[in-house]
Amino acid sequence: MAPALTTHDPLDGLHAYGKERHKNIAWTYNVEKKQQITYQPGRTAAETHDFYEHEDLRPSFPNVHWEPLKETPYHDKGIHGDSQFRHLLESATDVFDYNPKIGTEIHGVNLAKLTDAQKNDLARLISIRGVVFFRNQTDLDIDAQRQLGSYFGKLHKHATTAVPRQNGLEDVHVVFTDGNAKDQRAVFSPTFLWHSDVSYELQPPSYTSLKVISGPPRGGGGDTLWSSQYAAFDLLSAPMQKYLEGLSALHSAQMQADGSHALGRPVRRDPIVTKHPLIRTHPVTGWKSLFFNPGFVTSIVGIPKTESDAIIGYLNEIISTTQEIHVRYQWQKNDVAFWDNRVCNHSASYGFTGHRRHAVRVASQAERPVFDPAGKSQEEELNARHGFPNADKDGARQSNYND
């Protein structure tokens, strides 16, 4: 018996696939159409940490005692950097300034794989711009971060703050706030939070890197602000600049030590008080900068206390309230900020309750601060280079604020 004839369309499979595909597309479209953005004003979702990859970098406070730091030779690698930063920027995909005075962001550069020539350029750029930001530096683990810092100078070991749990990392400073930590805003005044790291040391740090390894997502708080001490000096009138150039200030570690004792934590090196010039000159740029911070300066030497207090209050206001000398950085995971601690103050910001914020800092010791009367003004040099007039600092003239 002959087989029954059937009508078979060779494209049936494709038709069926097309129908199924159309159904899938329609289903996907409906899902996408129904999906809505969820948004709670002022609130971001907190990351969970059931398994935390950085347990070895959590904070510890070893009960050890170190000898006082001794003066050590220092040579600034930024002196050897290219004036156009050509080695550093050869792999960059983007570079831009946050404002004319301070802060630059670079994309496309891997900090873990820099050549010595690129490191020299980096030091030179940081010495000019104050702070430079690099996004998503996943290759820069703590060993690479320490190795990079060591290129610029001997790594600083902090006397009181946390170090990682992992042994052998005593020259790493740990910043750690857990999601259930108490809000700290009531404890410090906003002005007091501005500081230059360990400025009480004989040789306070120069090039300093901070990497955030866990933190609030975008908009979750915990930003860091930096303030240019070059620009702070340039805000002063010529008579005030001349007056401060002849003065020194006392920088004290005592309050940090007292705070550690109050919390039952060890102080690994005896606290010191060091006299530094109020105005210092940078070895790479030759520019004069204020060398003052609200966090560690206790008094100005050789003048009455009333006068000292008035100058301290005046400089505090310039540093903390002059917006055009500030840059504010909104962190994301694995971002790195690299700043020159000699010419920047910085300040934490709070308001990230519910989020863990974990970062590691490496700082290289620099030269002992010195003032060179032959130093120059950053603003005046750049104005001359770009054809801009110098600022009129006469505050008694008539003006109209209209922003």
C-alpha positions as a printed Julia matrix, in Angstrom:
403×3 Matrix{Float64}:
  0.0    0.0    0.0
  1.36   3.31  -0.98
  2.13   5.66   1.85
 -0.37   8.37   2.45
  0.61  11.67   1.01
  1.16  14.49   3.46
  1.67  18.09   2.73
  4.86  19.22   4.41
  6.18  22.75   4.32
 10.0   22.69   4.65
  9.76  26.01   6.43
  7.46  24.69   9.15
 10.34  24.47  11.6
 11.26  28.03  10.86
  7.66  29.13  11.2
  7.48  27.37  14.55
 10.79  28.99  15.58
  9.49  32.33  14.42
  6.29  31.93  16.41
  8.27  30.89  19.5
 10.73  33.72  19.0
  7.89  36.2   18.58
  6.34  34.86  21.78
  9.68  35.24  23.59
 10.16  38.75  22.27
  6.66  39.68  23.34
  7.27  38.12  26.78
 10.59  39.97  27.13
  8.97  43.19  26.01
  6.18  42.76  28.55
  8.69  42.05  31.32
 10.77  45.05  30.35
  7.69  47.17  30.03
  6.52  46.2   33.5
  9.95  46.66  35.07
 10.16  49.93  36.97
 13.02  51.79  38.59
 12.87  51.54  42.35
 14.09  54.65  44.11
 14.0   55.79  47.71
 15.14  59.39  48.18
 18.22  59.58  50.36
 18.6   55.81  50.68
 20.79  53.31  48.82
 20.8   49.53  49.19
 23.52  48.24  51.52
 25.85  45.47  50.34
 25.75  42.24  52.35
 28.99  40.71  53.6
 28.17  37.08  54.45
 31.47  36.19  52.8
 34.0   39.01  52.86
 37.05  38.74  50.63
 39.08  41.26  52.62
 39.0   39.71  56.09
 42.81  39.9   56.19
 42.62  43.68  55.79
 40.12  44.29  58.56
 41.44  46.5   61.37
 43.59  45.37  64.27
 45.45  47.22  67.02
 48.59  45.24  67.9
 50.03  45.96  71.33
 53.61  46.72  70.33
 55.96  49.62  70.93
 58.14  51.3   68.32
 61.11  53.61  68.69
 60.79  57.28  67.65
 61.17  57.95  63.94
 64.57  59.25  62.88
 65.25  61.64  60.05
 65.83  59.73  56.83
 67.15  60.91  53.42
 64.46  61.75  50.86
 64.64  62.44  47.14
 61.46  63.42  45.35
 60.88  61.29  42.24
 58.63  64.0   40.81
 61.75  66.0   39.94
 62.42  63.41  37.2
 58.9   63.47  35.79
 58.19  64.69  32.27
 56.69  68.19  32.18
 53.97  66.95  29.8
 53.45  63.63  31.66
 53.9   61.79  28.35
 54.93  58.46  29.87
 52.01  58.36  32.3
 49.44  59.41  29.74
 50.57  57.17  26.86
 47.96  54.56  27.84
 45.33  56.98  29.15
 41.91  57.1   27.51
 40.76  60.27  29.26
 42.13  62.92  31.61
 40.31  65.91  33.07
 40.56  68.4   35.91
 37.83  68.83  38.51
 38.57  72.55  38.78
 41.52  74.86  38.04
 43.04  74.61  41.53
 42.93  70.95  42.53
 41.9   67.47  41.44
 42.45  65.46  38.24
 40.95  62.15  37.1
 42.7   59.76  34.71
 41.14  56.77  32.91
 42.92  53.88  31.22
 46.01  53.78  33.45
 46.73  50.67  35.51
 48.54  51.73  38.69
 49.78  48.16  39.29
 51.76  48.12  36.03
 53.52  51.48  35.89
 57.08  51.81  34.63
 59.53  53.92  36.64
 59.15  56.71  34.09
 55.37  56.62  34.55
 55.78  56.69  38.34
 57.98  59.77  38.05
 55.34  61.46  35.88
 52.67  60.49  38.39
 54.61  62.08  41.24
 55.1   65.24  39.22
 51.41  65.44  38.32
 50.32  64.88  41.93
 52.72  67.57  43.14
 51.08  70.03  40.73
 47.42  69.03  40.97
 47.34  68.01  44.64
 45.22  64.87  44.19
 44.7   62.52  41.23
 41.91  59.92  40.98
 41.92  56.51  39.28
 38.76  54.42  38.91
 38.4   50.65  39.33
 42.0   49.67  40.08
 41.29  45.97  40.6
 44.9   44.93  39.94
 46.27  47.15  42.7
 46.14  44.74  45.64
 47.73  45.69  48.95
 51.14  44.32  47.96
 51.14  46.32  44.72
 49.93  49.41  46.57
 52.79  49.13  49.08
 55.31  48.49  46.32
 54.16  51.59  44.46
 54.29  53.68  47.64
 57.79  52.41  48.46
 59.05  53.73  45.13
 58.35  57.27  46.34
 59.88  56.92  49.81
 60.01  55.01  53.07
 56.52  53.93  54.1
 55.11  55.57  57.22
 53.9   53.46  60.16
 51.1   55.12  62.12
 51.4   55.14  65.9
 47.73  54.78  66.83
 45.34  53.94  64.01
 44.35  50.48  62.8
 46.61  48.21  60.75
 45.5   45.09  58.85
 45.03  41.77  60.63
 47.49  40.2   58.21
 51.0   40.21  59.65
 53.71  42.29  58.03
 51.47  45.19  56.98
 52.24  47.6   59.82
 52.87  50.36  57.26
 49.26  50.16  56.02
 46.61  52.35  57.63
 43.1   50.85  57.71
 39.93  52.91  57.47
 36.98  50.8   58.55
 33.41  51.61  59.54
 30.86  48.81  59.68
 27.26  49.17  58.67
 26.03  49.17  62.25
 28.58  51.7   63.56
 27.44  54.72  65.52
 27.09  58.04  63.71
 30.16  60.18  64.41
 28.92  63.61  63.33
 28.28  64.89  66.85
 31.82  64.09  67.98
 33.77  66.41  65.63
 33.19  69.89  64.28
 33.28  70.03  60.47
 36.28  72.38  60.54
 38.29  70.09  62.81
 37.96  67.15  60.41
 40.21  68.93  57.89
 43.76  67.68  58.31
 47.05  66.76  56.69
 48.05  63.24  57.71
 50.42  63.01  60.7
 51.74  66.53  60.13
 53.32  66.28  63.6
 56.01  63.89  62.31
 59.52  65.21  61.62
 58.99  64.19  57.98
 55.27  64.17  57.24
 54.22  62.11  54.2
 54.28  63.2   50.59
 52.63  60.88  48.05
 49.75  59.03  49.71
 47.33  56.53  48.18
 43.94  55.48  49.51
 42.02  52.61  47.94
 38.39  51.94  48.84
 37.89  48.17  48.78
 34.32  48.23  50.07
 32.0   51.16  50.41
 28.62  52.73  49.83
 27.37  52.67  46.24
 26.99  55.86  44.26
 24.99  58.34  46.29
 25.45  56.42  49.54
 27.72  58.99  51.21
 31.27  58.71  52.49
 32.8   61.15  50.0
 36.24  62.62  50.71
 37.15  66.27  50.19
 40.59  67.77  49.55
 41.69  71.39  49.9
 44.69  72.93  48.12
 47.29  74.55  50.38
 48.89  76.21  47.34
 45.59  77.94  46.69
 45.09  78.74  50.37
 48.44  80.58  50.4
 47.45  82.48  47.24
 44.23  83.68  48.89
 46.21  85.62  51.49
 47.12  89.25  50.98
 50.78  90.02  50.27
 51.33  91.5   53.78
 49.74  88.42  55.4
 51.84  86.09  53.26
 54.99  87.94  54.31
 53.97  87.85  57.99
 53.2   84.11  58.01
 56.4   83.28  56.13
 58.3   84.22  59.27
 56.22  82.05  61.65
 56.16  78.41  62.7
 53.39  76.31  64.22
 53.31  73.42  66.67
 51.82  70.16  65.37
 50.86  67.71  68.1
 50.17  63.96  68.19
 48.96  64.13  71.79
 45.23  64.23  71.06
 45.42  61.12  68.86
 47.32  59.3   71.58
 44.84  60.41  74.26
 41.94  59.21  72.11
 43.53  55.79  71.69
 44.16  55.47  75.43
 40.55  56.45  76.16
 39.34  53.6   73.93
 41.7   51.12  75.56
 43.87  50.85  72.47
 47.67  50.78  72.43
 49.86  53.7   71.38
 52.71  52.14  69.42
 55.0   55.16  69.42
 55.21  57.94  72.01
 53.37  61.12  70.93
 55.47  64.07  69.82
 55.06  67.8   69.22
 56.98  69.22  66.25
 57.58  72.75  65.05
 57.13  73.31  61.32
 57.1   76.5   59.2
 53.63  77.87  58.5
 54.64  78.35  54.86
 56.68  75.7   53.06
 58.17  75.44  49.56
 57.65  72.37  47.38
 60.83  70.71  46.01
 59.26  69.79  42.65
 57.12  72.82  41.77
 58.99  75.53  43.71
 55.59  76.87  44.79
 54.85  78.18  48.25
 51.99  76.62  50.18
 50.37  77.0   53.53
 51.4   74.17  55.85
 48.62  74.26  58.39
 45.69  72.08  59.33
 42.9   72.32  61.92
 43.39  68.73  63.1
 46.95  68.88  64.49
 48.1   72.51  64.81
 47.74  73.66  68.41
 49.5   77.02  68.46
 51.76  79.42  66.57
 55.2   80.0   68.04
 56.55  83.37  69.21
 53.35  85.42  69.31
 50.7   86.02  72.01
 48.02  83.36  72.43
 45.26  85.78  71.46
 47.06  86.5   68.2
 47.8   82.81  67.64
 44.16  81.86  68.2
 42.98  84.58  65.81
 45.33  83.4   63.04
 44.36  79.76  63.59
 40.67  80.67  63.33
 41.33  82.71  60.19
 43.27  79.91  58.47
 40.67  77.33  59.54
 38.0   79.36  57.78
 40.02  79.7   54.57
 40.75  75.97  54.42
 37.28  74.72  55.29
 34.98  77.24  53.58
 36.68  78.39  50.35
 34.85  76.32  47.76
 37.1   76.99  44.76
 40.11  75.42  46.48
 38.16  72.2   47.23
 37.54  69.01  45.31
 34.99  66.39  46.41
 35.29  62.79  45.28
 32.45  60.27  45.21
 34.03  56.87  45.7
 33.19  53.6   44.04
 34.63  50.19  44.83
 38.35  49.79  43.93
 38.86  53.5   43.25
 42.19  55.04  44.25
 43.02  58.61  45.23
 46.68  59.62  45.16
 47.5   62.94  46.82
 50.45  65.02  47.99
 50.03  65.31  51.73
 52.43  68.27  51.82
 50.14  70.56  49.83
 46.66  69.18  50.6
 44.35  68.99  53.55
 41.52  66.48  53.36
 38.36  65.69  55.24
 36.11  62.69  55.6
 32.36  63.1   55.33
 29.73  61.11  57.17
 26.13  60.27  56.35
 26.7   56.68  55.14
 24.92  54.9   58.0
 24.04  51.31  57.12
 26.98  50.85  54.77
 30.38  49.31  55.39
 33.24  51.59  54.35
 36.65  49.92  54.17
 39.8   51.47  52.71
 43.56  51.02  52.94
 46.1   53.84  52.9
 49.82  53.83  52.13
 51.92  56.96  52.74
 55.53  57.73  51.82
 57.67  59.85  54.15
 58.88  63.11  52.59
 61.45  65.79  53.38
 61.32  67.83  56.55
 59.24  70.94  55.71
 61.32  73.95  54.71
 60.55  77.48  53.6
 62.54  78.91  50.69
 62.03  82.67  50.26
 62.84  82.23  46.55
 59.67  80.12  46.16
 56.89  81.26  43.84
 53.13  81.61  43.89
 51.25  78.89  42.01
 48.52  81.28  40.94
 50.87  84.02  39.78
 53.02  81.6   37.78
 50.02  80.02  36.06
 48.42  83.42  35.41
 51.61  84.58  33.7
 51.77  81.37  31.66
 48.16  81.65  30.45
 47.91  85.44  30.15
 45.49  86.01  33.03
 45.64  89.05  35.34
 46.47  88.49  39.0
 43.61  88.67  41.48
 42.67  91.99  43.04
 42.79  91.25  46.77
 41.32  94.57  47.91
 38.25  93.48  49.85
 37.12  97.1   50.43
 36.22  97.7   46.77
 32.65  97.68  45.54
 31.34  94.42  44.14
 28.06  92.78  43.17
 27.61  89.07  43.92
 25.07  87.76  41.41
 25.4   83.97  41.15
